[in-house]
Amino acid sequence: MINLLVLIILRGDPTAFQEYWMSTKMKERCVVVIPGWDLMSYFSDKTNVCWFLRQDLAEAIKALHRAIGNAATEERYIVVGNGSTQLCQAALFALSSLSEDKPLSIVAAVPYYSTYEEEASYVQSQLYKWEGDARTFNKPGPYIEMVTSPNNPDGTIREPVVNRGGKVIYDFAYYWPHYTPITHRQDHDIMLFTFSKIAGHAGSRIGWALVKDIEVAKKMVQYLTINSTGVSKESQIRATAILNELTKSCRIKSESFFKYGNEKVKSRWESLRWVVDKTGDKFTLPDYPLAFCNFFGKSSSTYPAFAWLGCNKDKDLKILLKEKYVLKRGGERCGSDKKYVRVDMLGPNKDFQDFLNRLLTIKYPRCFL
């Protein structure tokens, strides 16, 4: 009996860096031990706007941003959430509930992170409404634009598109030096980050927002309080330990986690480009310009966490891959065309190699010619 393994890579599971954390050097450094009597209160700091945020995590977040130079933390309120997905929902609630106009339009430039549409539409809120592509948005009045940079799924560096005085939520999940050159320190009203995409610890469900306006921060905390009554302290303690190790590793950039991560993702991109070249003109991948990275002190390219793989024939690439038992998130989920799919570049080594091997075997059926 032939065992037909279905290679499912619909949701990015960033375990590619697991070997680093299993190494002899790192294995014991991030171990946390929590006594049974500890962490029993809901509260971490009753005087803080984000009352469930542990102070040691706040300090670890600020220290890492200083070491990398990718975001301003001065005069900001740190709001911690269960990943940046929950924080995005909290930010939508905060900005729309503070607006006199309702429902507030939510937009993002195509191709956008597919979850944005789901987040803005799922509960059918009367506070805001998903309006689709920012490039074609012409509705008058206030709005919120989601800007992901580097973008998920296509890895491009993004700026706001509408530019009519609306509110902007910046998602900087991938603005770290192993994915893209750190060209300047970001300084915006709302900036989202996530623990999962920095070091691969998706299971800890930790993200944070850097927020300028205290009223926005308070509204975000209100949402988080109602939604999940805060964030696990156990997750915060683990995140603190690992973020502190990341900061320590930055002192010798040639030995840092970010150098390791950059080499890992770069190697995968080189392998994928080699396979795409070997398949002739069947597939396309984006090209990324060189830029000077302030962290590494040299010019480098972008190596996104996802690849925006295209099909040169105007057909459904997701269906073509499915015939090889490979399931990918199709371009239509990102507001784009079915000729594209999103490829996870951070999954397990075996899954990634299996995907490359199957991509090499693809031949266009007659209906694609």
Secondary structure, 3 states (H helix, E strand, C coil): CCCCCCEECCCCCCCCCHHHHHCCCCCCCCCCCCCCCCCCCCCCCCCCCCCCCCHHHHHHHHHHHHHHCCECCCCCEEEEECHHHHHHHHHHHHHHHCCCCCCEEEEECCCCCHHHHHHHHCCCCCCEEEEEEHHHCCCCCCEEEEEECCCCCCCCCCCCCCCCCCEEEEECCCCCCCCCCCCCCECCCEEEEEHHHHHCCHHHCCEEEEECCHHHHHHHHHHHHHHHCCCCHHHHHHHHHHHHHHHHHCCCHHHCHHHHHHHHHHHHHHHHHHHHHHCCCCEECCCCCCEEECCCCEEECCCCCEEEEEECCCCCHHHHHHCCCEECEEHHHHCCCCCEEEEECCCCHHHHHHHHHHHHCCCCCHHHC
